[in-house]
Structures are given as C-alpha cells and as structure tokens.
Amino acid sequence: MIMPESRIRNAYGLAQERYAALGVDTETAMARLRKVALSLHCWQGDDVRGFENPDGPLGGGIAATGNYPGKARTPEELRADLDLVYRLLPGTHRLNLHAIYLEADRRVERNAIEPRHFAAWKDWAKANRRGLDFNPTCFSHPKSADGFTLSHRDAGIRKFWVEHCIASRRIGEYFGMELGTPAVTNIWIPDGYKDSPADRRAPRERLRDSLDAILAEKLDRRCVLDAVEPKLFGIGSESYVAGSMDFYLAYALRRNILLTLDSGHFHPTESVADKLSSLLIFMDELLLHVSRGVRWDSDHVVAFNDDLQAIAQEIVRNDALERVHIGLDYFDASINRVAAWTIGARNTLRALLMALLEPQTMLRQFELEGDLTSRLALQEELKSMPLGAVWDYYCQQESVPVGMDCMQVIREYEKKELAGR
C-alpha cells in the first residue's frame, strides 16, 4: 500500500522540528547523503558464479546457500536486475565487478583478461553515469584449488596470479579513464591453512613479493586506487590466513595504498567501527566492504543493526564520507536476490542518514565538560528519534519507493522476469 505523500511530508515536518531542537539541520543531512555513492557488489545477483564458468564449483571458502528461483544467468539478466535495484535506491551509486564477470565468446584465462572483455560493462556504466570498481578473482580456479594463490610455494602458480592481478589493475585503470572516476581495485586472496602451520612467515614473505610485483607498474591514481583486503579466518583457513590484518595494514601503510575492512572478516566480538578513527589518522583513504557475519564470515544481507550503525557513526564523526569508499559484500540465495541487494543497500544508506542526524556538537560538548551523564542520556534519547520519517521523506524526494512499497515493485518484477528463469 503506497503511503500518501501528504502523510510523509507531515511526519517529516514534525521530525524536522525535533531534530532542530537538538541543533541538527535535516536538510543538510540529506544533502550530504545524496553525495554518497555505494558500490554494489555484482555477485549478489548470481551467487558468485560469474560468466567464465558459471556451472563450475565455487572455491576459496566461497559458499552461497539456498536455491531461490531467479538467479541471473547472463550479463544482460544481471544488468537488468541491477537496473531495478538502482531504481529502488535514493542517490546515484556504483558497481563493484569481479574478474569472472567478463564477457567473451571463448574461454579466456585469468592472466589474459583485457579491458575489451569488460567493454559492455563500461558502456552500461557510462550510459547510466555510474562508476565501476574491480576485483581480481583469486578463487574458484584449478590454480587455487589447494587454498593458495599469491603466497603459493610454487613459483609458477604465484606468477599466474601475479599476472592476473596486474591485468586486473589495468582493467581498473581503463574503467577510471573511460568513466572519469577512479576504480578501486581490491585484492583479496583465500590463502591460508585449516590447521596451525609450522611456518607462518614464509607464505607472508612470498605474498609481500607478489604484491610488490603487482604494484611495480605505477598507474594514475586519478584512474585507479589499489586496495588490499585482510581476513581473520575463513572456511578452510580457520587457523591461519597469510593476508592478515597486521600484514596488510603494514603493507598498505608502507606502499601508500588503501586498506579494505570487510565487516565479516573479523571476530564476531571485534568492532570494525572502532578501527576507523585510528586508521584514518594515518591513512588518506579506506575501503569498506559492508557485510554481516553470523558466527563466521557468512556474508549475510546487511541488517540495520548496532554494528552497521556504529560503522556509519564513525565515518560521519570522523568527517570521512569523502575518504571512505563504501562497498557491499554479501550473497544470499535463500531469498529474492534483487530484494537482498535492495534491503542491504537501503539499510546502509539509512544508517548513514542516522549518523548524519546525530547532534555531534551537543554530544561532544557534554564530553568535553565531563558531563558523561548527559552524554549517555542523549545517546539513549537518540534511539527513539523519528529517523524513519526523515528517511521516508528522503526517499520520496529522490523519487524512489517508500518503505514496503519496494517489495511491491520487486514482486512485480519477480513475476514478470525472475520466475521465467
């Protein structure tokens, strides 16, 4: 049932007054949110299969659970699904591609991929005024079957993956040149051991050397931004990961590249939000992969929970909306995939709006005065402020569905398009 516009405006007017009493300008908050471009992950729409070998097995600790009908089977279907998602999101957003989403009339080995294999994605992005980000795909391949890639003991296998990552950087640069916005090119590898290794150092030395070879070619930072993504553990690497947080943090600082923080890559009791202020003191930019780990790195659809809100708060409190590249990373095949994209992305935007509506001046003044009682009281009062009314109004102003109206659009699309796949 579509909510009347007058009711949305009236509710917003009351919310605007309540926030103004705390010194918060809701119009300014919405204006800042309009400038945020999330990078949606292409792999939600087809369960991380890609178009290189869509019927092949997943590897590298990747697992998509569920068999809900409607999975995208072709690039055209995937782009059509994405087009709908973007129409349901306020603002203008990006797309994050993996290398296995190439388009070619014959099999292309990963170390031989070229910009021409992604020309259709570039044309689609340009037509829709969207930026593209990119990732080498260092999993689901015979040369990664034993769980090692850039840190592999076999020099020939390492060379293959180095060449793949070099090719991926050049594709990222191509996107940046063609679209006029830098492509964040992010390296994640599955390398690790299920049980405790005898030698923790040697794989990391090999990984360092591989990364040095990958980054040896200096590319224009106006076109491509390099990033490395750490992980605490994964399926098949429960006891040891070569690309750990400590390793990649040191490497990123030494090489002046971006560090990626995936909110599902840490211990369930470890706060990604708490890391942001420390890292932003020493690093110019960061990449976030917003996900939701449940007990392990299970990449659930992003929920509007305390963890997400804390991440958004730290980005805003550190005045880092222009310094933190925000991407999504989850895949759920147990529910409608278009809905999963939409729900997670809208939750992320809603959390950022909530953070932008926080009365930072008042909270910090209480803290500076040592009035921690008032600080706590205000923090608790904010939990029942009318965020929803501002969010609904923002969606209305951006000409996207409000509330559950999204599901009406998605269900119609499911009947018309997804059910026939």
Buried (B, 14 or more C-beta within 10 A) or exposed (E): EEBEEEEBBEBBEEBBEBBEEBEBEBEEBBEBBEEBBBBBBBBBBBBBBBBBEBEEEEBBBBBBEEEBEBBBEEBEBBBBBBEBBBBBBBBBBBBBBBBBBBBBEEEBEBBEBBBBBBBBBBEBBBEBEBBBBBBBBBBBBEBBEBBBBBBBEEEEBBBBBBBBBBBBBBBBBBBBBBBEBBBBBBBBBBBBBBEEBEEEEEBBEBBBBBBEBBBEEEBEBEBBBBBBBBBBBBBBBBEBBBBBBEBBBEBBEEEEBBBBBBBBBBEEEEBBBEBBEEBBEEBEBBBBBBBBBEEBBBBBBBBBEEBBBBBBBBBBBBEBBEBBBBBBBBBBBEEBBBBBBBBBBBBBBBBBBBBBBBBBEBBEBBEEEEEEEBBEEBEEEBEEBBBBBBBBBBBBBBEBBBBEBBBEBBEEBBEEBBEEE
